[in-house]
């Protein structure tokens, strides 16, 4: 049995936002977040379980939600994430919220879309440290998963393509509309304060919108970290050059979304900026050649906090129990 459409009321609401956003788009470089108009509900519910299931990791301890915590802005709020056997990752975990709006996934853009991204951490020895084959074996040993996969995909056998498709479909729903700034864009002029509006004007006139634009306020281009002044990173990550092999792409990273940015600290690909005040100062000097005054910085930060939208809200999934045949994890091995 296949599920294709979102509820009618949600689709109608999304259509209204699209119509309103079309007007806002003409006037501003940032557009409102639009909820997804069509999702496969069966895949979403299955993907939700898989997103929270730590049995897809070698230790049986790490899930997608470990590094992309949906209670913490879709990230983990630490400098770089902790993987299998307490390994420290090389980069800061980007938020999963609104990630469907990105031109590609990961800081270096090595995954073309959410589906391609979903399989990476499972098999990464520094993250979940499993293999796709072993992960499928776990799922096949759990009768409730076998039944649900067959119901959703209509196939007798589970494969990694189904796993990543389901996770991606769930992640597609993790958008955060209705921020105060979106309300302002859509015509509610009292949704932001005078200082927040002044911060937005500074954000535009200083050149921040050259990279941070569109519905996600970023996520749609690659830019060199350190245009005016070099950036001294605390991470060995090379950026886009690791994917393209081109020296010109060294230290170019996907521009992060600024949606919900007050929740997704620390900042930058190496997590070096602990606060928004620090991040705004560094970005001003290194990317724009501009030193913001204390007052200007505070106003830009105030604007950035208006970008926090409605967080995903749903019942936590109840994961199906392992069977006697399900291999038991050994997190210390």
C-alpha positions in Angstrom: 0.0 0.0 0.0 1.4 3.4 -1.0 0.8 6.8 0.6 1.4 9.8 -1.7 -0.3 13.0 -0.6 -0.2 15.2 2.5 -3.5 16.1 4.1 -5.7 18.5 2.0 -5.6 21.3 4.6 -1.8 21.2 4.7 -1.6 21.3 0.9 -4.0 24.3 0.8 -2.0 26.1 3.5 1.2 25.5 1.5 -0.4 26.9 -1.7 -1.4 30.0 0.2 2.1 30.5 1.4 3.4 30.0 -2.1 1.1 32.7 -3.4 2.2 35.1 -0.6 5.9 34.2 -1.1 5.7 35.0 -4.7 5.0 38.6 -3.8 7.7 38.7 -1.1 10.2 37.2 -3.5 10.0 40.2 -5.8 10.9 42.6 -2.9 13.5 40.8 -0.8 16.5 38.5 -1.4 15.2 36.1 1.3 11.9 34.2 0.8 9.6 32.5 3.3 10.0 28.8 4.0 7.3 26.8 2.2 6.2 23.4 3.8 6.6 20.4 1.5 3.5 20.1 -0.7 3.7 16.3 -1.3 5.3 13.6 0.7 4.9 9.8 0.9 3.5 9.4 4.4 4.4 5.7 4.6 8.0 6.4 3.8 8.0 9.4 6.3 6.8 7.2 9.2 9.3 4.5 8.4 12.1 7.0 7.9 11.3 8.6 11.2 11.9 5.2 12.9 15.1 4.7 11.1 16.3 8.2 11.9 16.0 7.5 15.6 17.1 3.8 15.5 20.7 3.3 17.0 20.7 -0.3 15.8 21.9 1.0 12.4 25.3 1.7 14.0 27.9 -0.8 15.0 27.8 0.1 18.6 24.0 0.1 18.8 24.4 3.5 20.5 24.5 6.1 17.6 21.5 7.2 15.5 21.0 9.9 13.0 19.5 11.9 15.8 22.7 11.7 17.8 24.4 14.3 15.7 21.3 15.9 14.2 19.2 16.2 17.4 15.8 17.4 16.6 15.4 18.9 20.1 18.5 21.0 19.5 18.0 22.7 16.2 18.9 19.6 14.2 22.5 19.5 15.3 24.4 18.5 18.5 25.8 21.9 19.7 29.3 20.7 20.0 32.4 21.7 18.0 32.6 18.5 16.1 30.5 15.4 16.5 31.5 12.2 18.4 31.4 9.0 16.5 32.1 5.3 17.0 34.5 4.6 19.9 34.4 8.3 20.9 36.1 9.4 17.7 36.0 13.1 17.1 34.8 14.1 13.6 36.7 16.6 11.4 33.8 19.1 11.0 30.9 20.6 12.8 27.6 18.8 12.1 25.4 20.9 9.9 21.7 21.1 10.9 19.3 18.7 9.3 16.5 21.2 9.5 15.6 22.7 6.1 18.4 20.6 4.6 16.1 19.7 1.7 16.6 23.3 0.5 20.4 22.8 0.1 22.0 22.5 -3.4 23.8 19.5 -2.1 24.6 17.8 1.3 27.7 17.9 3.6 30.0 20.9 3.9 31.8 19.9 0.7 28.7 18.9 -1.2 29.8 15.4 -1.9 26.2 14.1 -1.7 23.9 15.3 -4.4 20.7 15.0 -2.3 19.3 13.8 1.0 19.0 10.2 -0.2 22.7 10.1 -1.1 23.6 11.7 2.2 21.6 9.2 4.3 23.7 6.2 3.6 27.1 7.9 4.2 27.2 8.0 8.1 26.0 4.4 8.5 29.1 3.1 6.7 31.6 5.8 7.8 34.1 4.2 10.2 34.3 7.5 12.1 30.6 7.9 12.6 28.2 4.9 12.8 30.9 2.5 11.7 28.6 -0.2 10.3 28.2 -1.4 6.8 25.1 -1.3 4.6 25.1 -5.1 4.5 25.1 -5.5 8.3 22.6 -2.7 8.7 20.2 -4.5 6.3 20.8 -7.7 8.2 19.7 -6.0 11.4 16.5 -4.7 9.8 15.7 -8.1 8.3 15.9 -9.7 11.7 13.2 -7.5 13.1 9.7 -8.8 12.0 7.9 -5.5 12.4 10.4 -3.8 10.1 10.1 -6.5 7.5 6.3 -6.0 7.5 6.6 -2.2 7.3 9.1 -2.2 4.5 6.9 -4.5 2.5 3.9 -2.4 3.2 5.6 0.8 2.2 7.7 -0.4 -0.8 5.8 -3.5 -1.9 8.9 -5.6 -2.0 9.8 -8.8 -0.2 13.4 -7.9 0.3 14.9 -4.8 2.2 17.7 -3.0 0.5 19.8 0.1 1.3 18.0 2.1 -1.4 14.8 1.7 0.5 16.5 2.7 3.8 18.0 5.9 2.4 14.8 6.8 0.5 12.7 6.5 3.7 15.2 8.5 5.8 15.3 11.2 3.1 11.6 11.4 2.8 11.3 12.0 6.6 14.1 14.6 6.5 12.2 16.4 3.7 9.5 17.2 6.3 11.9 18.8 8.7 11.3 22.4 7.6 10.8 25.3 9.9 8.2 27.8 8.5 6.5 30.7 10.3 9.5 32.4 11.7 8.9 36.0 12.8 10.9 37.1 9.8 8.8 35.1 7.5 5.7 36.6 9.1 7.2 40.0 8.3 8.0 39.0 4.7 4.4 38.0 4.3 3.0 41.3 5.5 2.9 41.4 9.3 5.0 44.5 9.8 4.9 44.3 13.6 6.5 40.8 13.6 10.0 42.2 14.0 11.2 45.1 16.1 12.9 48.3 14.9 16.3 47.0 15.9 15.7 43.7 14.2 14.6 45.5 11.0 17.7 47.7 11.2 19.8 44.5 11.6 18.3 43.2 8.4 19.1 46.4 6.5 22.7 46.1 7.7 22.7 42.4 6.6 21.6 43.5 3.2 23.7 46.7 2.7 26.9 45.1 4.1 26.7 42.3 1.5 25.8 39.3 3.6 22.9 38.5 1.3 25.3 37.9 -1.6 25.8 34.4 0.0 22.9 34.1 2.5 19.8 34.4 0.4 16.8 32.4 -0.7 14.3 30.5 1.5 17.1 28.8 3.5 19.1 32.1 3.8 22.1 30.1 2.5 22.7 26.5 1.4 22.6 27.4 -2.3 26.2 28.1 -3.2 29.9 27.3 -2.3 32.1 30.1 -1.1 35.8 30.4 0.0 36.2 30.7 3.8 38.4 33.8 4.1 38.0 36.0 1.1 39.4 39.3 2.4 41.6 37.8 5.1 42.8 34.1 5.4 40.9 31.9 7.9 43.0 29.9 10.2 40.9 26.7 10.6 41.1 24.3 13.5 39.9 21.5 11.2 41.9 19.6 8.5 38.9 19.7 6.2 39.8 21.0 2.7 36.3 21.9 1.5 35.1 21.5 -2.0 38.5 20.6 -3.4 38.3 17.2 -1.7 35.4 16.4 -4.1 36.5 18.2 -7.3 40.3 17.8 -7.0 40.7 21.4 -8.1 43.0 23.7 -6.1 40.7 26.6 -6.8 38.1 24.9 -4.6 40.4 24.5 -1.6 38.7 25.9 1.5 35.4 26.5 -0.3 32.5 25.2 1.6 28.7 25.1 1.2 27.3 28.3 2.6 25.3 27.2 5.7 21.7 28.0 6.2 21.0 30.7 8.7 17.5 29.4 9.5 17.3 28.7 13.3 20.9 29.9 13.6 20.5 30.9 17.2 20.0 27.2 18.0 22.8 25.7 15.9 25.9 26.9 17.7 28.9 26.6 17.5 29.4 28.0 14.0 31.5 27.5 10.9 32.7 24.2 9.4 35.2 23.8 12.3 32.8 25.0 15.0 35.3 27.7 16.0 32.8 30.4 16.8 30.9 29.8 20.0 28.4 32.7 19.7 26.5 34.6 17.0 28.3 37.8 18.1 31.7 36.2 17.4 30.5 34.6 14.1 29.1 38.0 12.8 32.4 39.7 13.7 34.6 37.1 12.0 32.4 36.9 8.9 32.3 40.7 8.6 36.1 41.0 8.7 37.1 37.9 6.7 34.4 37.8 4.1 33.4 41.4 3.7 36.3 43.4 4.9 34.1 45.2 7.3 34.5 45.7 11.1 31.0 46.0 12.6 30.6 48.2 15.6 29.2 46.7 18.8 25.8 48.2 18.0 25.8 47.1 14.4 26.8 43.6 15.5 24.0 43.4 18.1 21.4 44.5 15.5 22.5 41.9 13.0 22.4 39.2 15.7 18.9 40.4 16.7 17.8 40.0 13.1 19.3 36.5 12.8 17.3 35.4 15.8 14.1 36.3 14.0 14.9 33.4 11.6 13.9 30.7 14.1 10.8 29.0 12.8 8.4 26.4 14.1 10.4 23.4 15.1 9.3 19.9 13.9 6.7 18.5 16.3 5.6 14.9 16.3 5.2 11.9 18.5 8.5 10.1 19.1 8.5 6.8 17.2 8.2 3.6 19.1 10.9 1.4 17.6 10.1 -2.2 16.9 11.7 -4.7 19.3 14.6 -6.8 18.3 14.0 -10.5 17.8 16.0 -13.4 19.2 17.8 -13.5 15.9 18.8 -9.9 16.0 22.6 -9.5 16.7 23.2 -7.8 20.0 25.6 -4.8 19.8 28.8 -4.6 21.7 29.7 -0.9 22.1 33.1 -1.7 23.6 34.3 -3.9 20.9 
